[in-house]
Amino acid sequence: MNATDRTPADLLRSALATDPARPLVTFYDDATGERIELSVATFANWVAKTANLLQNELSAEPGDRVALLLPAHWQTAVWLLACSSAGVVADVGGDPAAADHVVAGPGGLEAGLACSGDRIALSLAPLGRRFPTPPSGYADYAVEVPTQGDRFQPYAPVDPEVPALIVAGAEYTSAEVVERARADAPALGLTGPGSRILSALAYDTWEGLSAGLYAALATGGSVVLCRHLEELGEDALAKRIESERVTATAR
């Protein structure tokens, strides 16, 4: 990270320049047994492709609102950073009827139909697999994103002082996201590079987003993001914490 980083996308660019091979997001779904680890470089590639999808295919413009009807998941983290890269507002759990675009997982597909703009569906299946049949009214993310470019350049510079994130009814600029994430880090046990936090918090609050993504990104750390952690016994959890070299937890 650099002191001059003022957006989450800036933080990701700095991480990529500093140590692209290190793990950034490790995701577990204890209902399916899925585990996937994304290095900074791999995560940044997904972000670039998704930002290109937003800007070039969906014609999303700075200030557009994207309703993210998604759980805490590695692909949700990708979308949050893609929105930051393109300068659009990520409205986590937001009203699809008030959004310019909607991105929905299996639990949000029906609600997402209220959006009159573009609709993207994510299967959230292991390895990012596509739907057997695309949901009616939606384009399948797993079909659309692979053909997008590996590098992203916004048409206009992203203004860190305009709204960038809405969660739990609160609105934040990009600069506020970065500042709050840095401020949260010490209390979360994220002390700098090498820190690794295991988070089982949902992404529907600032606290969940900070522990599950932003604070680690802001401090050069990494996150072990766990969905359905209640399926895991305490002994198995202790082994995960040890094997993943976790230094802090948020549950």
C-alpha positions as CSV (number, residue, x, y, z in Angstrom):
1,M,0.0,0.0,0.0
2,N,1.0,3.6,-0.5
3,A,0.0,6.7,1.4
4,T,-1.2,8.2,-1.8
5,D,-3.7,5.3,-2.4
6,R,-7.2,6.9,-2.2
7,T,-9.5,4.2,-3.7
8,P,-9.7,0.5,-3.2
9,A,-8.6,0.1,-6.8
10,D,-5.5,2.1,-5.9
11,L,-4.8,-0.3,-3.1
12,L,-5.0,-3.3,-5.4
13,R,-2.7,-1.7,-7.9
14,S,-0.1,-1.1,-5.2
15,A,-0.4,-4.7,-3.9
16,L,0.1,-5.9,-7.5
17,A,3.2,-3.8,-7.9
18,T,4.6,-4.9,-4.5
19,D,4.1,-8.7,-4.4
20,P,1.8,-10.1,-7.1
21,A,2.4,-13.7,-6.1
22,R,1.3,-13.6,-2.5
23,P,-2.2,-14.8,-1.5
24,L,-4.8,-12.2,-1.2
25,V,-8.2,-14.0,-0.9
26,T,-8.6,-17.6,0.2
27,F,-12.2,-18.7,0.1
28,Y,-13.9,-21.6,1.8
29,D,-17.5,-22.7,1.4
30,D,-18.1,-25.3,4.2
31,A,-21.4,-26.3,2.7
32,T,-19.8,-27.6,-0.5
33,G,-16.2,-28.2,0.5
34,E,-14.9,-25.6,-1.9
35,R,-11.5,-24.0,-1.3
36,I,-10.0,-21.5,-3.7
37,E,-6.9,-19.3,-3.2
38,L,-6.4,-16.2,-5.3
39,S,-3.0,-14.5,-5.5
40,V,-2.9,-10.7,-5.9
41,A,-2.2,-11.2,-9.6
42,T,-5.0,-13.7,-10.1
43,F,-7.5,-11.6,-8.2
44,A,-6.4,-8.5,-10.1
45,N,-7.0,-10.3,-13.4
46,W,-10.5,-11.2,-12.4
47,V,-11.1,-7.5,-11.4
48,A,-9.8,-6.2,-14.7
49,K,-12.0,-8.6,-16.7
50,T,-15.0,-7.7,-14.6
51,A,-14.3,-3.9,-14.8
52,N,-14.1,-4.3,-18.6
53,L,-17.4,-6.1,-18.6
54,L,-18.9,-3.3,-16.7
55,Q,-17.5,-0.5,-18.8
56,N,-17.4,-2.0,-22.3
57,E,-20.3,-4.5,-22.3
58,L,-22.8,-3.0,-19.8
59,S,-21.8,0.6,-20.7
60,A,-21.7,1.5,-17.0
61,E,-20.7,5.0,-16.4
62,P,-19.1,6.7,-13.3
63,G,-21.9,7.3,-10.8
64,D,-24.1,4.4,-12.0
65,R,-25.4,2.2,-9.2
66,V,-24.8,-1.5,-9.3
67,A,-26.9,-3.5,-6.9
68,L,-24.9,-6.5,-5.6
69,L,-27.3,-9.2,-4.4
70,L,-24.5,-11.5,-3.4
71,P,-23.2,-13.2,-0.2
72,A,-19.7,-13.0,1.2
73,H,-17.8,-14.8,-1.6
74,W,-14.6,-14.3,-3.5
75,Q,-16.5,-13.3,-6.6
76,T,-18.3,-10.6,-4.6
77,A,-14.9,-9.3,-3.6
78,V,-14.0,-9.2,-7.3
79,W,-17.1,-7.2,-8.1
80,L,-16.5,-4.7,-5.3
81,L,-13.0,-3.9,-6.7
82,A,-14.3,-3.9,-10.3
83,C,-16.9,-1.3,-9.3
84,S,-14.1,0.8,-7.7
85,S,-12.0,0.5,-10.8
86,A,-14.8,1.7,-13.1
87,G,-16.0,4.4,-10.8
88,V,-19.5,3.0,-10.3
89,V,-21.3,2.7,-7.0
90,A,-21.4,-0.8,-5.4
91,D,-24.8,-1.0,-3.6
92,V,-24.5,-4.1,-1.5
93,G,-27.9,-5.7,-1.0
94,G,-29.4,-2.6,-2.6
95,D,-32.8,-2.1,-4.2
96,P,-32.6,-3.5,-7.7
97,A,-35.5,-1.2,-8.8
98,A,-33.4,1.8,-8.0
99,A,-30.2,0.5,-9.6
100,D,-28.8,0.9,-13.1
101,H,-27.5,-2.6,-13.1
102,V,-27.9,-5.7,-10.9
103,V,-25.5,-8.6,-10.1
104,A,-27.2,-11.5,-8.4
105,G,-26.4,-14.9,-7.0
106,P,-28.9,-17.8,-6.7
107,G,-30.6,-16.2,-3.7
108,G,-31.2,-12.9,-5.4
109,L,-32.3,-13.7,-8.9
110,E,-36.0,-13.2,-8.4
111,A,-35.5,-9.8,-6.6
112,G,-33.0,-8.7,-9.2
113,L,-35.6,-8.8,-12.0
114,A,-36.9,-5.5,-10.7
115,C,-33.9,-3.8,-12.2
116,S,-34.7,-2.4,-15.6
117,G,-31.1,-2.3,-16.7
118,D,-28.5,-5.0,-17.3
119,R,-28.7,-8.1,-15.1
120,I,-25.7,-10.4,-14.5
121,A,-26.2,-13.8,-12.7
122,L,-23.5,-15.6,-10.8
123,S,-23.9,-19.3,-10.1
124,L,-21.5,-19.1,-7.1
125,A,-20.7,-22.8,-7.9
126,P,-17.1,-24.1,-7.2
127,L,-14.5,-22.9,-9.7
128,G,-16.9,-20.2,-10.9
129,R,-18.8,-22.6,-13.1
130,R,-21.6,-21.3,-15.4
131,F,-25.3,-22.1,-15.0
132,P,-26.5,-25.2,-16.9
133,T,-29.1,-22.9,-18.4
134,P,-28.8,-19.1,-17.9
135,P,-31.5,-17.7,-15.6
136,S,-34.3,-16.0,-17.5
137,G,-33.6,-12.3,-17.8
138,Y,-29.9,-12.5,-17.0
139,A,-26.6,-12.9,-18.7
140,D,-24.3,-15.5,-17.1
141,Y,-21.2,-14.0,-15.6
142,A,-19.2,-17.1,-16.2
143,V,-20.0,-16.9,-19.9
144,E,-19.4,-13.2,-20.3
145,V,-16.3,-12.5,-18.3
146,P,-13.7,-14.9,-19.8
147,T,-13.5,-13.0,-23.1
148,Q,-12.9,-9.6,-21.5
149,G,-9.5,-8.0,-21.6
150,D,-6.9,-8.7,-18.9
151,R,-6.0,-5.0,-18.5
152,F,-8.4,-2.3,-17.6
153,Q,-8.3,1.5,-18.1
154,P,-11.2,3.6,-17.1
155,Y,-12.4,6.1,-19.6
156,A,-12.1,8.9,-17.0
157,P,-10.1,9.0,-13.8
158,V,-12.0,7.8,-10.7
159,D,-12.8,10.6,-8.3
160,P,-12.1,9.4,-4.7
161,E,-14.4,12.0,-3.3
162,V,-17.7,10.8,-4.9
163,P,-20.0,8.0,-3.6
164,A,-18.5,4.6,-4.3
165,L,-20.1,2.2,-1.8
166,I,-23.5,1.8,-0.1
167,V,-23.9,-0.9,2.6
168,A,-26.5,-1.2,5.3
169,G,-28.0,2.2,4.3
170,A,-24.7,4.1,4.7
171,E,-22.9,5.7,1.8
172,Y,-19.1,6.0,1.5
173,T,-16.7,7.7,-0.9
174,S,-13.7,5.7,-2.2
175,A,-11.5,7.8,0.1
176,E,-13.7,7.1,3.1
177,V,-13.5,3.3,2.3
178,V,-9.7,3.4,2.3
179,E,-9.5,5.7,5.4
180,R,-12.0,3.6,7.4
181,A,-10.3,0.3,6.4
182,R,-6.9,1.6,7.5
183,A,-8.4,2.8,10.8
184,D,-10.1,-0.6,11.4
185,A,-7.0,-2.7,10.8
186,P,-5.4,-2.5,14.3
187,A,-8.5,-3.5,16.1
188,L,-8.9,-6.4,13.7
189,G,-5.4,-7.6,14.4
190,L,-4.1,-6.6,10.9
191,T,-0.7,-5.1,11.6
192,G,0.8,-5.1,8.1
193,P,2.2,-7.4,5.5
194,G,2.0,-11.0,6.6
195,S,-1.2,-10.5,8.6
196,R,-3.9,-12.9,7.7
197,I,-7.5,-12.6,8.9
198,L,-10.1,-15.3,8.9
199,S,-13.5,-13.7,8.5
200,A,-16.9,-15.4,8.6
201,L,-18.8,-12.2,8.7
202,A,-21.5,-11.5,6.1
203,Y,-20.9,-8.7,3.5
204,D,-24.1,-6.9,4.4
205,T,-22.4,-4.5,6.9
206,W,-19.4,-2.3,6.8
207,E,-17.8,-4.4,9.5
208,G,-18.2,-7.5,7.4
209,L,-16.7,-5.8,4.3
210,S,-13.8,-4.4,6.2
211,A,-12.9,-7.6,8.0
212,G,-13.5,-9.7,4.9
213,L,-11.7,-7.5,2.3
214,Y,-10.9,-3.9,2.7
215,A,-8.8,-3.8,5.9
216,A,-6.5,-6.6,4.7
217,L,-6.1,-4.9,1.3
218,A,-5.3,-1.6,3.0
219,T,-2.6,-3.0,5.1
220,G,-0.8,-5.5,2.8
221,G,-2.5,-8.4,4.5
222,S,-4.7,-11.2,3.3
223,V,-8.1,-12.7,4.1
224,V,-9.4,-16.2,4.6
225,L,-13.1,-15.7,3.7
226,C,-15.4,-18.4,5.1
227,R,-18.9,-19.0,4.1
228,H,-21.1,-21.4,6.1
229,L,-18.5,-21.7,8.8
230,E,-21.2,-23.1,11.1
231,E,-20.8,-26.3,9.3
232,L,-17.3,-26.7,10.6
233,G,-16.5,-28.1,14.1
234,E,-14.2,-26.3,16.5
235,D,-11.4,-28.8,16.0
236,A,-11.5,-28.5,12.2
237,L,-11.6,-24.7,12.6
238,A,-8.5,-24.8,14.8
239,K,-6.7,-26.9,12.1
240,R,-7.7,-24.4,9.4
241,I,-6.4,-21.5,11.4
242,E,-3.1,-23.3,11.8
243,S,-2.8,-24.5,8.3
244,E,-3.7,-21.2,6.8
245,R,-1.4,-19.3,9.1
246,V,-4.2,-17.1,10.3
247,T,-3.1,-14.3,12.7
248,A,-6.6,-12.8,13.5
249,T,-10.2,-13.8,13.3
250,A,-13.6,-12.1,12.8
251,R,-16.6,-14.2,13.5
